[in-house]
Amino acid sequence: MVERRPFLTFLSHAVLLLGVAVVAFPVYLTFVASTHTADAIVQVPMPLLPGDQFWHNYVTALRGADSGPASTAPVARMMWVSLVSALVIALGKIAISLLSAFAIVYFRFPLRMLCFWSIFITLMLPVEVRIGPTYQVVSDLGMLNSYAGLTIPLIASATATFLFRQFFLTVPDELAEAARVDGAGPLRFFKDVLLPLSATSMAALFVIQFIYGWNQYLWPLLVTTREDMYPVVIGIKRMVSGGDAANEWNIVMATAMLAMLPPALVVMLMQKWFVKGLVDTEK
């Protein structure tokens, strides 16, 4: 029987509420700033209640400002670029990792484990480490300012390959033998047996990789020079040109709020699958 202690219950709830306040207050402050004029934001003290410029600021951000010292590109276009890039990166990582893990686990070919460890060792070579040669290759192939340049160098994932390999190793060999007896080939076994069993792992990985792709900053900063190919994270940086007086902080804050929405929606909509995928992976 669990003994209830009112003081400990109160203390635990107080700590949780304090943690929520610490995390949520900057988001609330950003939202408040996105509903005021630029002049009101730079006043001391800054208003702590929402203003009356909500629709104007968000519509201006989505459509693009008419003028200004910094970037005035439409945020709607930036969010589209970020959405396409994040989806291609997430889905591409899952597809390539599934196929590579399937080949390593279920096919017997020379130097099979060497291939696996060659993939796994690339964890020590992220894009930031090989950014110079990668940029040179992308530039030579004419993929600057393109979706291919934004996504292809980030698609391969040793972590996802390792995750799916470990999961495939837990699948009973009897399933593969039964599929072989029924006349199913390797791809049929992969499509009809392994993919359904991997659904929760794929969902968990999709959430992680979507947020990873959406929040990319360093690589898009190098390969994009045109405003129509800016992801939203780069767009926020380009909107800040100098001192406080030179920036339209209300539009910047509205853009920041809009940039938070897609990752938050993905996490909320796939929360059940995400948690289930992590739990199943541990098993």
C-alpha positions as CSV (number, residue, x, y, z in Angstrom):
1,M,0.0,0.0,0.0
2,V,1.4,3.4,-1.0
3,E,1.3,5.9,1.8
4,R,0.1,9.4,0.9
5,R,2.1,12.3,2.3
6,P,0.4,15.6,1.6
7,F,3.6,17.6,2.0
8,L,5.6,15.5,-0.5
9,T,2.6,15.7,-2.9
10,F,2.5,19.5,-2.6
11,L,6.3,19.7,-3.0
12,S,6.4,17.5,-6.1
13,H,3.6,19.5,-7.7
14,A,5.3,22.8,-6.8
15,V,8.5,21.7,-8.5
16,L,6.6,20.6,-11.6
17,L,4.7,23.9,-11.8
18,L,8.0,25.8,-11.3
19,G,9.6,23.8,-14.1
20,V,6.6,24.5,-16.4
21,A,6.8,28.2,-15.6
22,V,10.5,28.4,-16.4
23,V,10.0,26.7,-19.7
24,A,6.7,28.4,-20.7
25,F,7.5,32.0,-19.7
26,P,9.9,32.7,-22.6
27,V,7.3,31.3,-25.0
28,Y,4.6,33.5,-23.5
29,L,6.9,36.5,-23.7
30,T,7.6,35.8,-27.3
31,F,3.8,35.5,-28.0
32,V,3.2,38.8,-26.2
33,A,5.9,40.6,-28.2
34,S,4.4,39.2,-31.4
35,T,1.1,41.1,-30.7
36,H,2.5,44.6,-30.1
37,T,4.0,47.2,-32.3
38,A,7.8,47.4,-32.7
39,D,7.9,50.6,-30.7
40,A,6.0,49.1,-27.7
41,I,8.4,46.2,-27.5
42,V,11.5,48.3,-27.0
43,Q,9.9,50.3,-24.3
44,V,11.0,49.7,-20.6
45,P,9.3,47.9,-19.1
46,M,8.0,45.7,-21.9
47,P,4.3,45.0,-21.8
48,L,3.4,41.6,-20.3
49,L,-0.1,41.4,-21.7
50,P,-1.1,40.6,-25.3
51,G,-1.6,43.7,-27.6
52,D,-4.0,44.4,-30.4
53,Q,-1.6,43.8,-33.3
54,F,-2.0,40.0,-33.5
55,W,-3.5,39.6,-36.9
56,H,-1.5,42.5,-38.5
57,N,1.8,41.1,-37.3
58,Y,1.2,37.5,-38.3
59,V,-0.2,38.4,-41.7
60,T,2.7,40.7,-42.3
61,A,5.1,37.9,-41.3
62,L,3.5,35.3,-43.6
63,R,3.2,37.7,-46.6
64,G,6.5,39.4,-46.1
65,A,7.2,43.0,-45.0
66,D,7.1,45.8,-47.6
67,S,10.4,47.2,-46.6
68,G,13.1,47.1,-44.0
69,P,16.9,46.9,-43.4
70,A,16.9,43.1,-43.0
71,S,15.3,40.2,-44.8
72,T,11.6,40.8,-45.8
73,A,11.0,37.4,-47.4
74,P,7.5,35.9,-46.8
75,V,7.6,33.5,-43.8
76,A,5.0,31.3,-45.5
77,R,7.6,30.5,-48.2
78,M,10.3,29.9,-45.5
79,M,8.0,27.5,-43.6
80,W,7.3,25.6,-46.8
81,V,11.0,25.2,-47.5
82,S,11.5,24.0,-43.9
83,L,8.6,21.6,-44.1
84,V,9.8,20.0,-47.3
85,S,13.3,19.7,-46.0
86,A,12.2,18.2,-42.7
87,L,9.9,15.7,-44.3
88,V,12.5,14.6,-46.9
89,I,15.2,14.3,-44.3
90,A,13.0,12.3,-41.9
91,L,11.4,10.0,-44.5
92,G,14.8,9.6,-46.3
93,K,16.6,8.6,-43.1
94,I,13.9,6.1,-42.3
95,A,13.8,4.5,-45.8
96,I,17.6,4.3,-46.2
97,S,18.1,3.0,-42.6
98,L,15.4,0.4,-43.0
99,L,16.9,-1.0,-46.2
100,S,20.5,-1.0,-44.9
101,A,19.5,-2.7,-41.6
102,F,17.5,-5.2,-43.5
103,A,20.4,-6.1,-45.7
104,I,22.9,-6.3,-42.8
105,V,20.6,-8.6,-40.7
106,Y,19.0,-10.9,-43.3
107,F,21.6,-11.2,-46.1
108,R,24.8,-13.1,-45.8
109,F,27.5,-11.5,-48.0
110,P,31.3,-11.0,-47.6
111,L,32.4,-8.3,-45.2
112,R,28.9,-7.8,-43.9
113,M,29.9,-6.7,-40.4
114,L,32.6,-4.5,-41.9
115,C,29.9,-2.7,-43.8
116,F,27.9,-2.3,-40.6
117,W,30.8,-0.9,-38.6
118,S,31.7,1.4,-41.5
119,I,28.2,2.8,-41.3
120,F,28.3,2.9,-37.5
121,I,31.6,4.7,-37.3
122,T,30.2,7.6,-39.3
123,L,28.6,8.7,-36.0
124,M,32.0,10.3,-35.3
125,L,31.8,12.2,-38.6
126,P,28.7,14.5,-38.5
127,V,28.1,17.2,-41.1
128,E,29.8,19.7,-38.9
129,V,33.1,17.8,-39.1
130,R,33.0,17.2,-42.8
131,I,31.3,20.4,-43.7
132,G,34.1,21.7,-46.0
133,P,34.3,18.7,-48.4
134,T,30.5,18.2,-48.3
135,Y,30.0,21.8,-49.3
136,Q,32.5,21.4,-52.1
137,V,30.7,18.3,-53.5
138,V,27.3,20.0,-53.3
139,S,28.7,23.1,-55.0
140,D,30.4,21.1,-57.8
141,L,27.1,19.3,-58.4
142,G,25.2,22.5,-58.7
143,M,22.9,21.8,-55.8
144,L,23.3,25.1,-54.0
145,N,20.0,26.9,-53.3
146,S,18.0,23.7,-54.0
147,Y,16.0,21.2,-52.0
148,A,18.5,18.5,-53.0
149,G,21.4,20.5,-51.5
150,L,19.4,21.1,-48.3
151,T,18.5,17.5,-47.7
152,I,20.7,14.9,-49.5
153,P,23.8,15.5,-47.3
154,L,21.7,15.0,-44.2
155,I,19.7,11.9,-45.1
156,A,22.1,9.1,-44.1
157,S,21.8,8.1,-40.5
158,A,24.0,5.6,-38.6
159,T,21.8,6.0,-35.5
160,A,18.7,4.9,-37.3
161,T,20.5,2.0,-39.0
162,F,21.7,0.8,-35.7
163,L,18.2,1.2,-34.1
164,F,16.5,-0.9,-36.9
165,R,19.3,-3.5,-36.9
166,Q,18.8,-4.1,-33.2
167,F,15.1,-4.3,-33.7
168,F,15.4,-6.8,-36.6
169,L,17.7,-9.0,-34.5
170,T,14.8,-9.4,-32.0
171,V,12.4,-10.6,-34.7
172,P,12.0,-14.5,-34.4
173,D,13.8,-16.4,-37.2
174,E,10.6,-18.5,-37.5
175,L,8.9,-15.6,-39.2
176,A,11.5,-15.5,-41.9
177,E,11.3,-19.3,-42.3
178,A,7.5,-19.2,-42.5
179,A,7.6,-16.5,-45.2
180,R,10.2,-18.5,-47.1
181,V,8.0,-21.6,-47.0
182,D,5.0,-19.6,-48.2
183,G,7.0,-18.5,-51.2
184,A,7.6,-14.9,-50.2
185,G,10.8,-13.3,-51.5
186,P,13.0,-11.0,-49.4
187,L,11.2,-7.8,-50.5
188,R,7.8,-9.4,-49.8
189,F,9.0,-10.4,-46.3
190,F,10.3,-6.9,-45.8
191,K,7.1,-5.3,-46.9
192,D,4.5,-7.6,-45.3
193,V,6.3,-8.6,-42.1
194,L,9.1,-6.3,-41.0
195,L,7.5,-2.9,-41.9
196,P,4.3,-3.5,-39.9
197,L,6.4,-4.7,-36.9
198,S,8.6,-1.6,-37.2
199,A,5.7,0.9,-37.3
200,T,6.2,2.2,-33.8
201,S,10.0,2.5,-34.1
202,M,9.5,4.4,-37.4
203,A,7.0,6.7,-35.7
204,A,9.4,7.5,-32.9
205,L,12.3,8.0,-35.3
206,F,10.1,10.2,-37.5
207,V,9.4,12.6,-34.7
208,I,13.1,12.9,-33.8
209,Q,14.3,13.3,-37.3
210,F,11.5,15.8,-38.3
211,I,12.6,18.1,-35.5
212,Y,16.2,17.6,-36.4
213,G,15.5,18.6,-40.0
214,W,13.3,21.5,-39.1
215,N,15.9,23.0,-36.7
216,Q,18.8,22.8,-39.1
217,Y,20.8,26.0,-39.1
218,L,24.5,25.6,-40.0
219,W,24.1,23.6,-43.2
220,P,21.3,25.7,-44.7
221,L,23.3,28.8,-43.7
222,L,26.0,27.7,-46.1
223,V,24.0,26.3,-49.1
224,T,21.3,29.0,-49.3
225,T,22.0,32.5,-50.6
226,R,18.6,33.3,-52.1
227,E,15.7,34.4,-49.9
228,D,13.2,32.1,-51.7
229,M,15.3,29.1,-50.4
230,Y,15.7,30.2,-46.8
231,P,14.4,27.8,-44.1
232,V,12.5,29.5,-41.4
233,V,15.4,29.2,-38.9
234,I,17.7,31.0,-41.3
235,G,14.9,33.5,-42.0
236,I,14.7,34.5,-38.4
237,K,18.4,35.2,-38.3
238,R,18.2,37.2,-41.6
239,M,15.5,39.4,-40.1
240,V,17.8,40.7,-37.4
241,S,20.1,43.3,-39.0
242,G,21.6,45.3,-36.3
243,G,20.6,47.3,-33.2
244,D,17.2,47.1,-31.5
245,A,15.9,50.2,-33.3
246,A,16.7,48.8,-36.8
247,N,14.7,45.6,-36.3
248,E,11.0,44.9,-36.4
249,W,11.0,42.7,-33.3
250,N,7.2,42.2,-33.5
251,I,7.6,40.5,-36.9
252,V,10.6,38.5,-35.7
253,M,8.7,37.3,-32.7
254,A,5.7,36.4,-34.8
255,T,8.0,34.4,-37.1
256,A,9.5,32.6,-34.1
257,M,6.0,31.6,-32.9
258,L,5.1,30.4,-36.4
259,A,8.3,28.4,-36.5
260,M,7.4,26.6,-33.3
261,L,4.1,25.3,-34.5
262,P,4.9,22.5,-36.9
263,P,7.4,20.6,-34.5
264,A,4.9,21.1,-31.7
265,L,2.1,19.7,-33.7
266,V,4.1,16.7,-34.8
267,V,5.0,15.9,-31.2
268,M,1.4,16.3,-30.0
269,L,-0.2,14.3,-32.8
270,M,2.4,11.5,-32.6
271,Q,3.0,11.5,-28.9
272,K,1.3,8.1,-28.3
273,W,3.3,6.5,-31.1
274,F,6.5,8.2,-30.1
275,V,6.3,6.9,-26.5
276,K,5.3,3.5,-27.6
277,G,8.1,3.4,-30.1
278,L,10.7,4.3,-27.4
279,V,9.3,1.7,-25.0
280,D,9.2,-1.1,-27.6
281,T,12.7,-0.2,-28.6
282,E,13.9,-0.7,-25.1
283,K,12.4,-4.2,-25.1
